[in-house]
């Protein structure tokens, strides 16, 4: 299990460098505020979750490795 978790973390670090701008950066570039920003970030988070779940399935991750990967992937995609 430790090897699986370490492999997942290595994959996460590699994919985070290759990702496009985060949702928060995109919202700032579009000068969104208020309800428009909230709506955009909600949709972006749903899209990121679906994409990250697919990536986890493609990598055949399960259990804690999948949870860790998906959480980190969505956080990186959405930004702060």
ABEGO torsion letter per residue (X at the ends): XAAAAAAAAAAAAAAAAABBBBAAAAAAAAGBBEAAAAAAAAAAAAAAAAAAAAAAAAAGBBEAAAAAAAAAAAAAAAEX
